[in-house]
Amino acid sequence: MQIEISSKHMELTPAIESYAMKKVEKFPRFYDRIQRVDVVIDKARNGYTTEIITDVEGHEAFVATSQHEDLYACLDLGIDRSKRQLKDHKSKLRDNKHHTPTAGNEI
């Protein structure tokens, strides 16, 4: 899994980069077929915006965006949304219930 962290309109400090890296490295716990994760941090007028793009094998990329006044809270919100998307995708793939229509099965 490749991880790339970038920023717009601000300088990326080592503390912010290591915080985001530590959080994103836990993604394979939720889904193991992740190929790449891009984290884009943007400084807006009234806070921060994060965009987390998770590229998964066999599916379009998942995109989670979040806005908050605090940078660390903004990162946490985006990471939580990404985790939820990965969990939902995994549960859809592992749904063992066979939904068969009941109408038309009469003999």
N, C-alpha and C positions, 0 to 999 in steps of 0.2 A: 504494500500500500504506500503510495507516494503522498506526501503531505506538503502543500505549499501555502505559506502564509504571506499575504501582501497587504499593503495599505495605500490609501489615497488621501491626499491632503493632510498628511501627518507623517511623522517619523515613527517607524516601528522600533520600539525599545526591546532589548533582550528579555526584560521581565514580561512584557505582553506576549512576545513570541513564545517564550517557554510556557506561559500559562495556557495559551491556545493549543500548543503542541501537546501538552500533558493531557488536556481534555479530549482532543481529537484522537489520540493514540488509543483510547478506550473504545472506539467505534467497532472494531472487530468482535467485541463481546456481543454486540447486538445483531450483527450480520457479517458473515465471514467472506463474502465475495466483493468486497470493496476494492476498487482499483486505484482510485485517486480521490483526495479531498483537497479542495481549494477554499481557503478562508480569506475573504476580502474585508478589511476593516476600513471604514470611511468616516472621516470627521465631517459632520453636518453642522448647520448653524446652531441648532439647539440640542446637541448631543452627538451620539455616534450611531452608525448603521453598520451591521455586519451581514454578510452574505456567505453562507456555507454551501458549497456545491459538492455533492457527494456523487461520484461516478461509480455505478454499480454494474457488474457484469450481467448482461441479459436484460437490462432495463434502461430507460432514459435516466439522466442524472436527476437526483433529488436536489432541490434548491430550498434553503431555509433562510429567510431574512428576518431581521429584528432591529428595533430601534429603542434606544434608551439614553438617558442622560449620563449614566455611568458606563464606562467602557467595559469593565469586568461583568457587570450585570447584563450588558448587551451581548457579550460573548456567551454568557450562561444561557440566556434566552434562545439564542440561535442554535446552540449545541443541544439544548433540550428538544427543540423542534426537529433537529436532524435525527436525534435518537428515536423520537416518536415515529418519524417517517420510516426509519429502518426497521423498527419493531413491527409496524403495520405491514410493511412489505413482506417481512419474514413470516408473519402469521398468515398472510394470504397464500403464500407458497406452501405452507405446511398445513393448510386446512384439510383435514382428513375426512371431513363430512362429505359424503357423496349426495349432492342435491339432485334427486331424480324426481321428475314430475309424477304426481300420483294419478292424474287424469290420463286415461287411455291405457292403463295397465290391467283393466278388467278383462276377464276371459269370457 
